[in-house]
Amino acid sequence: MTIKDQDPSEIQVFSAEEQQQLTAKIEKMAGHIQLVMPDSVDEAWQLVVRMEEQALIDTAKRGLLYMSIKLHLGFGEFERKLRDNSIAPRTAQEAITVAKMFLALPDSKTRTSALLNMNKSKLIEMARLPVETVEALDEDDLETLNELSVREFRKEIKKLKEKHTELEEQTATLINALENERLTKAPKQRYELPILVAQVRQNAFAHSAIVNESLEEFITMVEQLCTSRDLDQNHRIGGAQTTWHLWLGIQQRINHMLNRLTEEFGSENLVGAEQIPHFAEDEWQDAQANREYMLAMFNDRIKTRE
């Protein structure tokens, strides 16, 4: 029910004396919070509009500060600090949500006047939308949203969320359909071998090279550790313990894998020079290229770490 629908007898009207008392209280409170009251209603409106704009900027600023503080605090410490300073967690989260939206949007969108002129409650609702949805709204869309009442605004935001969810579901359905089509059309063989067998052969060739390269490098380091007797003995033992246990774990997993193969296929099909696998020319070239690529990536990581 609006004011127009109300019975005139129900509408509160201040008497001249009450208006004077209210004005005095407002001016007294304004003095406490250091607010200079404008001389006219127009000036008051201008001041309110500027304050609303500044409130938006302050919300984004607070959000950025909260995010920065949170990055430098341990788990649970941020929430504790909020309680210590009597700040509601929801208030902080709303500011962070607004800041995240501005950080995610392109500069051209963050400078949009309709977005900057949006009041705090509307902006928080807007910030809860997926960034892609906000990006898709042009200046006219934002102006139209800004002119709506809070109730109508929330209805439109709900529609935008539902539309985004619908598009996500359509995209997921399309991706699933494409994936099913890819699997259906995927080749069943490579190098005249089943795909799984071809992958196992190629990856065994490449991954064993990485393990061997790393092992060779570490064997050299272990030799140095064993011969550097001028170092502190406790430190040397610490290095030896680390190497022993970590490489032992890898050795045990390799042994488990090899034993599993022996159990399944029998040692007579695996052991001996006559059982060394043979690669066709095209399979060999691809396996060698994959091996060299993985070795290059491994060595680049080592150099970067050094």
N, C-alpha and C positions, 0 to 999 in steps of 0.2 A: 504494500500500500504506500503510495507516494503522499507527499504533503498536500497535494491538490485533493486527494481522496479523503483526507481527514476532516472530521467535524471541526469547524472553526473554534468550537469551545474547547477542543482538546489541544490546540496549538498553543505552545507557551509563548507569551509575549512579555518582554521585560518592561517594567515601568521605567519612567525617567530616572527615578532614584536608584533602581536596580542596575540600570545601564551605567550610571555614574559610578556605583560601587564596583561593578565588573571592570570598567575601564581603569579604575584606580588599582585594582588587583593585577590586571594585565601589565600595566606600566611598572608596578612594583616588581613583578616577576621578571619583566624584561630587564630591569636594572640588575637583578641578581645574575642573569645569564649574559649580561653585557650586550643587549640588543637595543639598538636605537630605533624607536618606533617611527615609521614614516609619517609625513604630514597629511597624506591623502590616501584614499582607497586605491587609486591607480598605482601610486608608488608602492603601496603594500603588495599589490599583485605582482608588480615587476620584481620586487624583492623575493617574493615566494617562488616565482619561476626560476630566478637565478639560484636560489637555495636548493630547489629540486634538481637542477642541472648539476650543482656542486655535490649534492648528495650521491648522485650516480657516480661522479668521478671519485668521490671519497670511498664509495663502496668498492670500486675497482682497485683503488689504491690499497684499501685494507685487505682485499683478497690477495693481492700480490705480496703484501707484507706477511700475511698469514702463511702463504705458500713458502716464502723464503725462510720464515721461522721454523716451520714444520720440517724442512729439509735438514736443519741443523740440530734437531732434537731427537732423542732416542724414542723407542717404542713406548707409547702411552704418556710420554712427558708433555706433549702438546695439549692433550685433553686436561691434564692436571694443571697446567699453567692457565688454561682458560678458566677452570674452576677457581684458582687462586685469585684471578683478576675479575671474578664475577661476570664473566662473558659467557653467554649461552652458546653451546656448541653449534646449535642450528644457525645462529647469527653469523658465526665464523664460516660455516660451511656455505651459506648463501653468498657471502662475499667471495669466497674461493670459487664458487660456481660461476659468478659473473666474471671474475678475473680470467678464469680458464677459457670462457667463451671469447673474450677479447683477444687473448693470446692465440687462440686457434684460428680466428677469422683473419682474412687478408686485410692489409692496411686500408684499402679502398672501402671495405665494409665497415671497419671500426670508425671511420670518419663520417659515416652516414648520419645526417642531421636527425632523421627520425629515430634512429637507434640511440643517439646521444641524448635526445630529448625525452626518452621514455622514462616514466617514473620507476622507482625502485621495485615495487611489487610486480609490475609488468616485466621489467627487465629480468628479474629472477625467474619468472615463468618462462621467458624467452630463452634464458641461459640453460634451461633444462632440456631444450630441444636438441636433437643431434646437430652438430655444426653444419653438416651438409645442407640441412633444411633451412637454417638461417642464411647460409650463403646463397641459396636459391631465391630468397626474397629480395625483390628490388625496392627502390626508394618508395614507390607508390604503395607497394604491399605493406611496408613498415609504417608509412604514414596512416594508412587505413586502420591497421591494428592499433596504432597509438591513439587514434580518435575514438576507439570503442570504449564502452564502459568495462569495468573490471570483469563483470559476469560474462559479457559477450566476448571479451578478449580471451578469457579462459576457455570458452567454448571453441573459439577458433584455434587456440593452441592445441586443444584436445584433438581437433580434426587433423591438424598438421602432424601430430604424433601418430595418429591412426594411419594417415596416408604414408608416413615414413615406414611404419611397421609393415603395411601392405606391400610397399615397394621392396622392402627387405625380403619378405616371403616370396615374392615373384622372382627376385634375383636368385634366392637360394634354390627355388624350383628349377630355374633355368640352368644354374650351375650343375645341379644334380643330373639334369637331363643331358647336358653336354658331357659330363663325366661318364654317365652310363653309355653314351654314344661312343666316347673315346675307348672305353673298355671293350665295348662290343667290336669296334673296328681295330682294336690293338692287335698287332701281329702275335701269333701264337708261338712263333719260332724265330730264332736269330742264329745265323751261321749253321742252319739246318739242325739246331738244337732247341729243346724247350727253353723258353725265356728264363725260367728260374735257373736252369743248369748253366746257361750262357752267362748270367749275372754272377753266379757263384764262381765260375772259372775266372772271369775278368776281375772281379773284386778281390779274390784270393791273391791274384798276381800283384794287384796294386797295393792292398793293405799290408801284405807281408813285407813289401818293400819299405813301407813307412816304419813298421815295427823293427825291421832289421837296421834301418838307418839310425833310428833312435837308440837301439841297443848298442850299435857300434860306437856311437858318440858317448854313451854312458859307460861302456867298458873302459874307454880311455880315461874317463874321469875317475873310475874306481881304481885303476892302476895308479893314478896320481895320488889318490887318497891313501893307498896301501904303502906307497914309497915315501910319502911326505912325513917322515917320522919326527921332524922338527916341530910339527904342529902340536897343540895341546892334545893329549891322548883322549881326554873325555870328549873333546869336540870331534875327533876322528871317529870315535866309537859311535857318537850320535849320527854322523853321516853314514856309517856302516849299517847301523840299525835301520835307518830310514830306507836305504837302498835294498837291504835284505828283505824287509817285510813288504814293501811295495812291489818289487819285482817278483817276489815269491807269489803274491796274489795273482799277478798276470800269468806266471808260469802255471799255476794251478788251473786257471781258467782255460789256458791253451791245452793242457793235458786232458782236461775234462772234454773239450771239444774233439780232440784227436781220439780219445777213448770211445766217444760216442760214435764216431765214424767207424772205428774198428769193430765195435759191437754190431753195427748195422750191416756193414759190407764185408767184414772179414779181413784179416791182415793179409791174406794171400792176394787180395785185389788191390792192396794199398802199398805194401812194403816191397822195396827192391827197385833197382834201376829200370827194369823192364816195365814198371808201372808208371813211370814219369809221363805226365799227360802230353799229348801232341796237339798243337794249335794249327788250324787252317790259316792260310796267309792273311785273309782279311780279319779273322778273329785275333790273330797275333798282333797285327798293326794297331787295332783298336785298344787291345789290352796294354800294349807298350805305351801308346799315347796317354791312356788313363793313368798308368803308373808314373810316367814322367811328370804329368800335370800335378798329381798328388804329392810327389817328391818336391816339386818346385814350390807348392803351397806350404809344405812343411818347412822347407829351408827358409822361405820368406818370413814365416812366423818366428823361427829361431833368430834370424838376423834382426827382426823388429824388436824382439825381447832383449837382445844384447844392446 
